[in-house]
Amino acid sequence: MLIGLVLLNIIGSKIYKRFDLTEDNRYTLSKATEKIVENVKDITTITVYLKGEFPAEFKRLQTETKLHLEELKARNKNIQFRFVNPTEIAQKLIESGLEPSRLQIQENGKLSEIIMFPWAVVSYKDKTENVSLLKDVFSNSQDQQLESSIQNLEFAFANAIHKVTSEKSKKIAVLRGNGELNDIYIADFLRKLGEYYFLAPFTLDSVAFQPQKTFEQILEFDLTIIAKPTEKFTEAEKFTLDQFVMNGGKTLWLIDNVQAELDSLMQTGETLAYPRDLGLTDLFFNYGIRINSDLITDLYSSEIPLATGNIGNQTQFNQFLWEYFPLVNSINNHPINNNIEAVSTKFANSIDLLDNNIQKIILLQSSPLSKSVGTPSIISLRTITQKRNEAEYNKGNKPISVLLEGKFKSAYFERINPFKIAASKENGVENKMLVIADGDVIANEISKGQPLELGLNKWTNQRYGNKEFLLNAVNYLLDDTGLINIRSKKVKLDFLNKEKAFEEATKWQLINILFPLLILAFFGFIFNYFRKKKYQ
């Protein structure tokens, strides 16, 4: 036995193996994560600010984070981690952008508040990446928030490690020349996107006199972003984009098919919403969708700030729910939309799905309490004070964002091409594109001439899932590692019913105290009975 124990310890020090016996395989790394971790060639340090005393729920987050990092370290010794108590360096963390979270905890029937820093920092050579460990899932309970956070751990760390250890390779063209959003309105998203990919503006103007050269130049990019164009596309420009798709180029369309701007509405209290002709109807129709010239109104919506008076020289603003700003929930049916907060939209249009050989996945849709308003129509702020007739909002969910995948057929199939190019195609290769019927999804707000974080409401500080959704979309369209698929991993946690536990606390305390004593007394009585009987 002694020799066997010694040999077992020697073998155990040389061979390391972990066994995942959980029902949901929560400690089994995906193939994408394994590939990313194995490619780490130098020391990568992960600092986790979750050291300290936490309530039972968040102790679980601390434990699950540690177990996951142990699994990463077991795969590659270059990954090192440490847990740090943030109490003494709280101000330094805040200055570096790691904001604390205030959480309400219910214990023994009482509510208390704790402050924690649910962050980790991944460092590799001269690169660092912040990792948020606590998912701020909008409108979810604290238990759901914790479950989403634990479920997101593998993606969060794999994504951060991939970002700091890999080099950029893919190129993205940001389309210009058709009245797209100005740079300041997409600055935050492009800044974040630039951490992953090479970015460059691209205009289609030159296609009028240098079609072949323009076509060859756009083929150098892997993805094109078309962010809220307002000017009509010419046939030559459409043909260039169509052939880009036929040759495998990915596209992210953010389209407003209705002219309805907030500026004129805020100035006069009314604005005319009317269809916007971008000349893209035949292109989308051929790909299998139709963006309608309507506006979605939804009882589940975000807020609009309106001036309600003055105090001194300061204008006072209040927030009012505005049905033309739908808060769009995903149905968690795809890695792009899985486990994200509600996405904020403004004057969104609905999308019809047409029958063809292209696979269509609805990623974002309005709530069941929504309807569409035809255009042209007058939009008035007076409707804010009017009582809603909920019976009218029963048209069901309306698609706002659709992912298209398959072999697209050219919109110029059996048509005269606007110009001749070498190697034009009527049938494309396997490809995918994402269409969002709202150009403002990508637009960040402006404060004092500076762009704010995408998805942040500057009036309420409410955060929405716009940036995360769009980043997931681009990562999915360009992903060659399978990283985005990690988001579809499900983890099921069991939580204590706090209210019931508090109400029945006395009963279970008595059971836990008296029951062991009764068992002990019973066995003591039996033991003494047989002992006396044996020696009597």
C-alpha positions as CSV (number, residue, x, y, z in Angstrom):
1,M,0.0,0.0,0.0
2,L,2.8,2.4,0.9
3,I,4.6,1.7,-2.5
4,G,1.3,2.1,-4.3
5,L,0.6,5.5,-2.6
6,V,4.0,6.8,-3.5
7,L,3.7,5.7,-7.1
8,L,0.2,7.2,-7.3
9,N,1.5,10.6,-6.1
10,I,4.4,10.5,-8.6
11,I,2.1,9.7,-11.5
12,G,-0.4,12.4,-10.3
13,S,2.4,15.0,-10.3
14,K,3.2,14.1,-13.9
15,I,-0.2,13.6,-15.4
16,Y,-3.1,16.1,-14.8
17,K,-6.7,15.3,-15.6
18,R,-9.9,16.9,-14.6
19,F,-13.3,15.2,-14.8
20,D,-16.5,17.3,-15.4
21,L,-19.4,15.4,-13.7
22,T,-21.9,18.3,-13.9
23,E,-25.1,17.7,-15.8
24,D,-24.6,20.8,-18.0
25,N,-20.9,20.3,-18.6
26,R,-20.2,23.8,-17.2
27,Y,-16.5,23.1,-16.6
28,T,-15.9,21.6,-20.0
29,L,-14.2,24.1,-22.3
30,S,-15.4,24.5,-25.9
31,K,-13.2,23.7,-28.8
32,A,-12.9,27.5,-29.6
33,T,-11.7,28.2,-26.0
34,E,-9.2,25.4,-26.1
35,K,-7.8,26.7,-29.3
36,I,-7.4,30.2,-28.0
37,V,-5.8,29.1,-24.7
38,E,-3.4,26.7,-26.4
39,N,-2.2,29.6,-28.7
40,V,-1.0,31.7,-25.7
41,K,2.8,31.7,-26.1
42,D,3.8,34.0,-23.2
43,I,2.7,34.8,-19.7
44,T,-0.8,36.1,-19.5
45,T,-1.9,37.5,-16.1
46,I,-5.5,37.7,-15.0
47,T,-6.2,39.9,-12.0
48,V,-9.7,39.3,-10.5
49,Y,-11.2,41.9,-8.1
50,L,-13.5,39.5,-6.3
51,K,-11.6,38.8,-3.1
52,G,-13.4,39.4,0.1
53,E,-16.6,38.5,2.0
54,F,-19.7,38.3,-0.2
55,P,-23.3,37.0,0.4
56,A,-23.9,33.4,-0.6
57,E,-25.1,34.3,-4.2
58,F,-22.0,36.3,-5.1
59,K,-19.7,33.9,-3.3
60,R,-20.9,31.6,-6.0
61,L,-19.8,33.9,-8.7
62,Q,-16.4,34.2,-7.0
63,T,-16.1,30.4,-6.8
64,E,-17.2,29.8,-10.4
65,T,-14.7,32.4,-11.6
66,K,-11.9,30.7,-9.7
67,L,-12.9,27.2,-11.0
68,H,-13.0,28.4,-14.6
69,L,-9.6,30.1,-14.3
70,E,-8.2,26.9,-12.8
71,E,-9.4,25.1,-15.9
72,L,-7.7,27.6,-18.2
73,K,-4.5,27.4,-16.2
74,A,-4.6,23.6,-16.4
75,R,-4.7,23.9,-20.2
76,N,-1.8,26.3,-20.4
77,K,0.7,27.1,-17.7
78,N,1.3,30.5,-19.3
79,I,-2.1,31.6,-17.9
80,Q,-1.7,32.9,-14.4
81,F,-4.4,34.4,-12.2
82,R,-4.7,36.0,-8.8
83,F,-7.6,37.4,-6.7
84,V,-7.2,40.9,-5.3
85,N,-9.2,42.6,-2.6
86,P,-10.3,45.9,-4.2
87,T,-11.0,47.7,-0.9
88,E,-7.7,49.5,-0.6
89,I,-7.4,50.4,-4.3
90,A,-11.0,51.3,-5.0
91,Q,-10.3,54.9,-6.1
92,K,-7.6,53.7,-8.5
93,L,-9.9,51.1,-10.1
94,I,-12.6,53.8,-10.6
95,E,-10.1,56.1,-12.3
96,S,-9.1,53.3,-14.6
97,G,-12.8,52.8,-15.7
98,L,-13.7,49.8,-13.5
99,E,-16.9,51.1,-12.0
100,P,-18.3,49.4,-8.8
101,S,-21.7,47.8,-8.7
102,R,-24.2,48.5,-5.9
103,L,-26.2,45.4,-5.1
104,Q,-29.2,44.9,-2.9
105,I,-29.0,41.8,-0.8
106,Q,-31.9,40.3,1.1
107,E,-30.9,38.4,4.3
108,N,-33.2,37.4,7.2
109,G,-36.0,39.4,5.7
110,K,-33.9,42.6,5.6
111,L,-32.6,44.5,2.6
112,S,-29.0,45.7,2.7
113,E,-26.6,47.1,0.0
114,I,-23.1,46.0,-0.8
115,I,-20.6,47.5,-3.1
116,M,-18.4,45.2,-5.2
117,F,-16.0,45.4,-8.2
118,P,-17.1,42.6,-10.5
119,W,-14.1,43.0,-12.8
120,A,-11.1,41.2,-14.0
121,V,-8.1,42.5,-16.0
122,V,-6.3,40.4,-18.6
123,S,-2.7,41.5,-19.2
124,Y,-0.4,40.2,-22.0
125,K,2.8,41.9,-22.8
126,D,1.8,45.6,-23.3
127,K,-1.9,44.9,-23.8
128,T,-4.7,44.9,-21.2
129,E,-8.4,44.1,-21.5
130,N,-11.1,44.7,-18.9
131,V,-13.6,41.9,-18.3
132,S,-16.9,42.6,-16.7
133,L,-17.9,39.6,-14.6
134,L,-21.4,40.7,-13.7
135,K,-23.9,40.9,-16.5
136,D,-26.2,43.9,-16.2
137,V,-29.1,42.1,-17.8
138,F,-31.9,44.7,-18.1
139,S,-35.2,43.8,-16.3
140,N,-33.9,40.5,-15.0
141,S,-34.0,39.4,-11.3
142,Q,-30.8,39.2,-9.3
143,D,-30.8,35.4,-9.6
144,Q,-31.2,35.6,-13.4
145,Q,-28.4,38.2,-13.5
146,L,-26.1,35.9,-11.5
147,E,-27.0,32.9,-13.7
148,S,-26.3,35.0,-16.9
149,S,-23.0,36.2,-15.4
150,I,-21.8,32.7,-14.6
151,Q,-23.0,31.5,-18.0
152,N,-21.0,34.3,-19.7
153,L,-17.7,33.6,-17.9
154,E,-16.2,31.4,-20.6
155,F,-17.0,33.8,-23.4
156,A,-15.8,36.8,-21.5
157,F,-12.4,35.4,-20.6
158,A,-11.9,33.6,-24.0
159,N,-12.8,36.8,-25.8
160,A,-10.4,38.9,-23.7
161,I,-7.5,36.5,-24.0
162,H,-8.1,36.2,-27.8
163,K,-8.1,40.0,-28.1
164,V,-4.8,40.6,-26.3
165,T,-2.9,37.7,-27.7
166,S,-3.9,37.7,-31.4
167,E,-3.1,40.1,-34.2
168,K,-5.6,41.9,-36.4
169,S,-6.2,40.3,-39.8
170,K,-9.8,41.1,-41.0
171,K,-10.6,44.4,-42.8
172,I,-13.9,46.3,-42.5
173,A,-15.1,49.1,-44.8
174,V,-17.3,51.8,-43.4
175,L,-19.4,53.0,-46.3
176,R,-19.5,56.7,-47.1
177,G,-21.0,58.9,-49.8
178,N,-24.7,58.1,-49.4
179,G,-25.5,60.3,-46.4
180,E,-24.5,57.7,-43.8
181,L,-24.1,58.7,-40.1
182,N,-21.3,61.1,-39.3
183,D,-18.2,59.7,-37.6
184,I,-19.1,61.3,-34.2
185,Y,-22.3,59.3,-34.0
186,I,-20.6,55.9,-34.6
187,A,-17.3,56.8,-32.9
188,D,-17.7,54.6,-29.9
189,F,-18.6,51.5,-31.9
190,L,-15.8,52.0,-34.4
191,R,-13.4,52.6,-31.5
192,K,-14.3,49.3,-30.0
193,L,-14.4,47.5,-33.3
194,G,-10.9,48.9,-34.1
195,E,-9.5,46.7,-31.2
196,Y,-10.4,43.6,-33.3
197,Y,-10.2,44.6,-36.9
198,F,-8.7,47.1,-39.4
199,L,-11.1,49.8,-40.3
200,A,-11.2,52.2,-43.3
201,P,-13.8,54.5,-44.9
202,F,-14.9,53.5,-48.4
203,T,-17.0,55.5,-50.9
204,L,-18.7,54.2,-54.0
205,D,-18.6,57.6,-55.9
206,S,-15.7,56.4,-58.1
207,V,-17.7,53.5,-59.5
208,A,-19.2,56.0,-62.0
209,F,-15.9,56.4,-63.8
210,Q,-13.7,53.6,-62.5
211,P,-16.0,50.7,-61.9
212,Q,-13.5,47.9,-62.2
213,K,-11.0,49.6,-59.9
214,T,-13.7,50.4,-57.3
215,F,-14.9,46.8,-57.4
216,E,-11.4,45.4,-57.0
217,Q,-10.8,47.8,-54.0
218,I,-14.0,46.8,-52.2
219,L,-13.1,43.1,-52.6
220,E,-10.0,43.8,-50.4
221,F,-12.4,44.1,-47.4
222,D,-14.1,41.3,-45.5
223,L,-17.1,43.2,-44.3
224,T,-18.9,46.4,-45.2
225,I,-20.9,48.4,-42.7
226,I,-23.7,50.6,-44.2
227,A,-24.9,52.8,-41.3
228,K,-28.1,54.7,-41.9
229,P,-27.8,55.9,-45.5
230,T,-30.1,58.8,-46.4
231,E,-29.3,59.2,-50.1
232,K,-30.5,56.9,-52.9
233,F,-28.0,54.4,-54.3
234,T,-27.4,54.4,-58.0
235,E,-27.7,51.2,-60.0
236,A,-23.9,51.1,-60.4
237,E,-23.4,51.4,-56.6
238,K,-26.0,48.7,-55.9
239,F,-24.3,46.4,-58.5
240,T,-21.0,46.9,-56.8
241,L,-22.4,45.9,-53.4
242,D,-24.3,43.0,-55.0
243,Q,-21.1,41.6,-56.5
244,F,-19.3,42.1,-53.2
245,V,-21.9,39.8,-51.7
246,M,-21.7,37.3,-54.5
247,N,-17.9,37.1,-54.0
248,G,-18.3,36.3,-50.3
249,G,-18.1,39.8,-48.7
250,K,-20.1,40.1,-45.5
251,T,-22.5,43.1,-45.0
252,L,-24.1,44.7,-42.0
253,W,-27.0,46.8,-43.1
254,L,-28.5,49.4,-40.8
255,I,-31.4,50.9,-42.8
256,D,-34.1,53.5,-42.0
257,N,-36.8,53.2,-44.6
258,V,-38.8,56.1,-43.2
259,Q,-37.7,59.7,-42.8
260,A,-38.5,60.6,-39.2
261,E,-35.9,62.7,-37.3
262,L,-35.9,63.7,-33.7
263,D,-34.5,67.2,-34.1
264,S,-37.6,68.6,-35.9
265,L,-39.9,66.8,-33.5
266,M,-38.2,68.4,-30.4
267,Q,-38.4,71.9,-32.0
268,T,-42.0,71.9,-33.0
269,G,-43.6,69.0,-31.2
270,E,-44.6,67.4,-34.5
271,T,-42.9,66.0,-37.5
272,L,-44.0,64.3,-40.7
273,A,-42.8,60.7,-41.1
274,Y,-42.7,59.7,-44.8
275,P,-41.1,56.8,-46.8
276,R,-37.4,57.2,-47.7
277,D,-36.5,55.8,-51.2
278,L,-33.0,54.4,-51.0
279,G,-33.4,52.3,-54.1
280,L,-32.5,49.1,-52.2
281,T,-35.9,47.4,-52.3
282,D,-35.1,45.2,-55.3
283,L,-31.8,44.2,-53.7
284,F,-33.3,43.1,-50.4
285,F,-36.3,41.5,-52.2
286,N,-34.0,39.3,-54.1
287,Y,-32.1,38.3,-50.9
288,G,-35.4,37.3,-49.3
289,I,-36.7,40.2,-47.2
290,R,-38.6,43.4,-47.5
291,I,-38.1,46.4,-45.2
292,N,-41.5,48.1,-44.8
293,S,-42.1,51.8,-44.9
294,D,-43.8,51.9,-41.5
295,L,-43.0,52.7,-37.9
296,I,-43.2,50.3,-35.1
297,T,-44.9,51.6,-31.9
298,D,-44.5,49.5,-28.8
299,L,-45.8,49.8,-25.2
300,Y,-42.5,48.3,-24.1
301,S,-40.3,51.3,-24.9
302,S,-37.5,53.5,-23.7
303,E,-37.9,57.1,-22.6
304,I,-37.6,60.5,-24.3
305,P,-36.5,63.6,-22.4
306,L,-38.8,66.6,-22.6
307,A,-38.5,70.1,-21.0
308,T,-41.1,70.5,-18.3
309,G,-40.2,73.9,-16.8
310,N,-37.4,76.1,-15.5
311,I,-35.8,76.5,-12.1
312,G,-33.9,79.7,-12.2
313,N,-32.1,79.7,-15.5
314,Q,-31.9,75.9,-15.7
315,T,-34.3,74.0,-17.9
316,Q,-35.8,71.0,-16.2
317,F,-36.2,67.8,-18.1
318,N,-38.4,64.8,-17.3
319,Q,-38.4,61.3,-18.9
320,F,-41.5,60.0,-20.6
321,L,-42.1,56.6,-22.2
322,W,-42.2,57.0,-26.0
323,E,-43.9,54.3,-28.0
324,Y,-41.8,55.2,-31.1
325,F,-38.6,54.1,-29.2
326,P,-39.2,50.4,-28.9
327,L,-37.0,48.4,-26.5
328,V,-36.3,45.3,-28.5
329,N,-35.8,42.0,-26.7
330,S,-34.0,39.1,-28.3
331,I,-35.3,35.5,-28.1
332,N,-31.9,34.0,-27.3
333,N,-32.0,31.7,-30.4
334,H,-28.5,32.5,-31.7
335,P,-25.0,33.3,-30.4
336,I,-25.4,36.9,-31.6
337,N,-28.4,37.7,-29.4
338,N,-28.0,35.2,-26.6
339,N,-27.8,36.7,-23.1
340,I,-27.8,40.4,-24.0
341,E,-29.7,43.3,-22.6
342,A,-32.7,44.9,-24.4
343,V,-31.6,46.9,-27.5
344,S,-32.8,50.5,-27.8
345,T,-34.3,51.5,-31.2
346,K,-35.7,54.8,-32.5
347,F,-38.3,54.9,-35.3
348,A,-37.7,51.3,-36.3
349,N,-39.3,49.6,-39.3
350,S,-40.7,46.1,-39.6
351,I,-39.2,43.4,-41.9
352,D,-41.2,40.9,-43.9
353,L,-39.6,37.5,-44.6
354,L,-40.0,36.2,-48.2
355,D,-39.8,32.7,-49.4
356,N,-36.6,31.7,-51.1
357,N,-33.6,29.3,-50.4
358,I,-31.9,31.6,-47.9
359,Q,-32.1,30.8,-44.2
360,K,-33.5,33.6,-42.2
361,I,-33.1,34.0,-38.4
362,I,-35.0,36.7,-36.5
363,L,-32.6,38.2,-34.0
364,L,-34.5,41.2,-32.7
365,Q,-38.2,41.8,-32.6
366,S,-40.8,44.0,-30.9
367,S,-42.8,42.9,-28.0
368,P,-46.3,41.3,-28.4
369,L,-47.8,44.7,-27.3
370,S,-46.8,46.5,-30.5
371,K,-48.2,47.6,-33.8
372,S,-47.1,49.3,-37.0
373,V,-48.1,52.8,-38.2
374,G,-48.2,53.4,-41.9
375,T,-46.5,56.4,-43.5
376,P,-46.8,59.2,-44.4
377,S,-48.2,60.2,-41.0
378,I,-47.8,62.9,-38.4
379,I,-45.9,62.1,-35.3
380,S,-46.8,64.3,-32.3
381,L,-45.5,64.5,-28.8
382,R,-49.1,65.1,-27.6
383,T,-49.6,61.3,-27.7
384,I,-47.4,61.0,-24.6
385,T,-50.2,62.3,-22.4
386,Q,-52.9,60.3,-24.1
387,K,-54.1,57.1,-22.5
388,R,-53.2,54.0,-24.6
389,N,-55.8,51.6,-25.7
390,E,-53.9,48.3,-25.1
391,A,-56.4,46.4,-27.3
392,E,-54.9,48.2,-30.3
393,Y,-51.4,46.9,-29.5
394,N,-52.1,43.3,-30.2
395,K,-50.4,42.7,-33.5
396,G,-47.7,40.5,-32.1
397,N,-43.9,40.5,-32.4
398,K,-42.6,42.3,-35.5
399,P,-39.1,41.5,-36.8
400,I,-36.6,44.3,-36.7
401,S,-33.3,42.5,-37.3
402,V,-32.8,39.4,-39.5
403,L,-29.7,37.3,-40.2
404,L,-29.6,35.9,-43.7
405,E,-27.3,32.9,-44.5
406,G,-26.9,30.8,-47.7
407,K,-25.9,31.1,-51.3
408,F,-27.3,34.4,-52.5
409,K,-28.5,34.9,-56.1
410,S,-27.5,38.2,-57.7
411,A,-30.2,40.9,-57.9
412,Y,-28.9,41.4,-61.4
413,F,-29.5,37.8,-62.5
414,E,-30.8,37.8,-66.1
415,R,-30.7,41.6,-66.1
416,I,-28.5,44.0,-67.9
417,N,-25.6,45.0,-65.7
418,P,-25.0,48.7,-65.1
419,F,-21.3,48.1,-66.2
420,K,-19.1,45.3,-67.1
421,I,-16.5,43.9,-64.6
422,A,-14.2,40.9,-64.8
423,A,-15.5,37.8,-63.1
424,S,-19.1,39.0,-62.3
425,K,-21.2,36.4,-60.7
426,E,-24.9,35.6,-60.9
427,N,-24.8,33.0,-58.1
428,G,-22.8,33.7,-55.0
429,V,-20.7,31.5,-52.7
430,E,-21.9,30.5,-49.2
431,N,-22.3,33.8,-47.3
432,K,-24.2,35.7,-44.6
433,M,-25.4,39.2,-44.0
434,L,-27.3,41.0,-41.2
435,V,-30.1,43.5,-41.8
436,I,-31.4,45.8,-39.1
437,A,-34.4,48.0,-39.9
438,D,-33.2,50.9,-37.7
439,G,-30.1,53.0,-38.5
440,D,-30.0,54.5,-35.0
441,V,-29.1,51.2,-33.3
442,I,-25.5,52.0,-34.0
443,A,-25.6,55.7,-33.1
444,N,-24.2,56.8,-29.7
445,E,-25.4,60.0,-28.0
446,I,-23.4,63.2,-27.8
447,S,-22.6,65.2,-24.7
448,K,-20.6,68.5,-24.7
449,G,-19.5,67.7,-28.2
450,Q,-18.0,64.3,-27.3
451,P,-19.4,60.8,-28.2
452,L,-20.8,58.8,-25.3
453,E,-20.7,55.0,-25.0
454,L,-23.0,53.3,-27.4
455,G,-26.1,52.0,-25.6
456,L,-25.9,54.6,-22.8
457,N,-28.8,56.9,-22.2
458,K,-27.2,60.2,-21.1
459,W,-30.3,61.3,-19.3
460,T,-31.0,58.2,-17.2
461,N,-27.6,56.4,-17.3
462,Q,-29.5,53.3,-18.4
463,R,-27.4,50.9,-20.4
464,Y,-28.8,49.0,-23.3
465,G,-27.4,46.1,-25.3
466,N,-26.7,47.9,-28.6
467,K,-23.0,47.7,-28.5
468,E,-22.8,44.1,-27.4
469,F,-25.4,43.0,-30.0
470,L,-23.5,44.8,-32.9
471,L,-20.1,43.5,-31.7
472,N,-21.5,40.0,-31.5
473,A,-22.9,40.5,-35.0
474,V,-19.6,41.6,-36.5
475,N,-17.7,38.8,-34.7
476,Y,-20.1,36.2,-36.0
477,L,-20.0,37.5,-39.6
478,L,-16.2,37.5,-39.5
479,D,-15.5,34.8,-37.0
480,D,-13.1,32.1,-38.0
481,T,-12.4,30.8,-34.5
482,G,-15.9,29.9,-33.4
483,L,-15.5,32.1,-30.4
484,I,-19.0,33.7,-30.7
485,N,-20.6,30.2,-30.5
486,I,-19.5,30.0,-26.8
487,R,-22.3,32.4,-26.0
488,S,-24.9,29.7,-26.7
489,K,-23.6,27.6,-23.7
490,K,-26.3,27.2,-21.1
491,V,-25.7,26.9,-17.3
492,K,-28.5,26.1,-15.0
493,L,-28.1,27.2,-11.4
494,D,-30.5,26.3,-8.5
495,F,-31.3,29.2,-6.1
496,L,-32.7,29.3,-2.6
497,N,-36.3,30.7,-2.2
498,K,-35.3,33.5,0.2
499,E,-38.9,34.5,1.1
500,K,-39.8,30.9,1.9
501,A,-36.5,30.3,3.7
502,F,-37.2,33.4,5.9
503,E,-40.8,32.4,6.7
504,E,-39.8,28.8,7.6
505,A,-36.5,29.6,9.3
506,T,-37.7,28.6,12.8
507,K,-39.1,25.3,11.7
508,W,-36.0,24.2,9.9
509,Q,-33.7,25.4,12.7
510,L,-35.7,23.2,15.1
511,I,-35.6,20.3,12.7
512,N,-31.8,20.7,12.3
513,I,-31.2,20.8,16.0
514,L,-33.8,18.3,17.3
515,F,-33.7,15.6,14.6
516,P,-30.0,14.7,15.1
517,L,-30.6,14.7,18.9
518,L,-33.5,12.3,18.5
519,I,-31.5,10.0,16.2
520,L,-28.7,10.0,18.8
521,A,-31.1,9.3,21.6
522,F,-32.7,6.5,19.6
523,F,-29.4,4.7,18.9
524,G,-28.3,5.3,22.5
525,F,-31.4,3.6,23.7
526,I,-31.0,0.7,21.3
527,F,-27.3,0.3,22.2
528,N,-28.0,0.3,26.0
529,Y,-30.9,-2.1,25.6
530,F,-28.9,-4.7,23.8
531,R,-25.9,-4.1,26.1
532,K,-28.0,-4.8,29.2
533,K,-29.7,-7.8,27.6
534,K,-26.2,-9.2,26.7
535,Y,-24.6,-8.8,30.1
536,Q,-27.7,-9.1,32.4
